[in-house]
Amino acid sequence: MRELEAVIAGHDLAYYQSGEPTISDHEYDKLYRELEELELKFPEEKSAHSPTQRVGNDLLESFENKPHLLPMLSIDDVFSEEELSAFWKRLEKLTGDEKIPVSIEPKIDGVAVSLVYREGKLDYALTRGDGKSGDDVTDNVKTIRGIPLTLAMETPPALMEVRGEIYIGKRDFEALNHKREEEGKALFANPRNSTAGTIKLLDSREVAKRPLSFIAHGIGSYEGVSLSSEAQFRTYLKAWNIPLNEPVFSATTFEEVWEAVNKLDQIRHELPHMTDGAVIKVESFEERQNLGVTARAPRWAAAFKFPPEQKETQIESIEVQVGRTGVLTPVANLKPVHVSGTTVSRATLHNQDEIDRKDVRVGDTVLIEKAGEIIPSVVKVLYEKRPEGAEPFKISEYLNNECPACQQPIAQEEGQVAWRCVNFSCEAKMADRLAHFASRKALDLASMGGAVSESLVARGYVKSPIELFTLDLESLGNLNLGSDENPRTYGVKNATKLINSLEKAKASIPLSRWIYGLGI
């Protein structure tokens, strides 16, 4: 059994860290099943750190909140060569040196986590949370095969806190969305959001079905052989089989730093994961200690945020969506174009004033970018490429002064930018209100996403968020999430989760979150 554990761990390393599998999936499954069978036959010999124990067996009620051993601080962002130069000059002033050894590495667009190892065994994993404490997501993290449960060394440190990012790779994200599309499920907006949602799922068996990966980029609390620099820490990470951030550049002057940042900007779209910047860190741990931290960030590091990539495309049509407060939002349907690592086919136009200011029309060729590398937006219209006969777009005229969801009147209040549906009972508004009421910052209701909210309203189950508390298990379990022609039942299991969440909310959710959830 120990031999099988080691062999499987080696194959996991080859597949998840090096990206070079040494055996087929079928051969891997045979080894895995052999270990499972031996563990059933000899349960007293089963190791808590066996590869088969990466997937949890119990549904968690909630996440326990734990304090970080050391605060998980943010890194100050800089957005231009001038701001990066100012950061460098501060380093020179604080250290008294003109040449300062630093490392430059990609800024991973994922979910920050802290992995705490004691005596070489993974003890627990926390999200960043508020920086002082985070959610215990240990069971979910154990499903990520790139994260070793045991450090590969004879004399591991008594305590080792590895900090890094959990993410979904670009290809894995595309495959995940393709699968969801085939299953008739809503598509994820981007890798970062889908990663954040996945790591907070309550059932680690569901987490195990998602293609999560991990990259280490920092050290927290540590008790072991002395570590003097970032380079030495990275050497240890490799020895421990912990995936680490690459590529990494070294520099000692600002000119070298700026050259490395530009080089990283050129190659970042070739990396298997989303990146939105370059992190510059002082190499020496002793120097970091001397430089110290501010209330929110270390003085020895900065994150240069890359300017968004811009691409040309054409607006094929404009549609109008209804939000939970009744605000009507125009959205441009675009000729698909690849921007910042993903294909973009839609972009918000925000409101009528924004459309008027940029003079956006159907058929226009526009320049688009991803705000924060995530949200597609129209930067400007290329008027010289406008087709003849393109007409100005007016929301009220396009909708004939009626809400596209309920066909009731729309209005624009005096002094307000937004057009709104004035019908309080509008199904589109109510569905969004329900989804907001169920969101994590509000009542945090399990098994209640947008599709469930829409079906509850469309099929007459509820007319307000509070009516959720009148639902019973039988009728809720029979809720049809599909069409009449192709029904898809919500199910008793999901209904039980939702009703239990509602009962828990009545008992434990503070007033502030009820007020937020109700949109007051």
Disulfide bonds with the S-S distance in Angstrom:
none
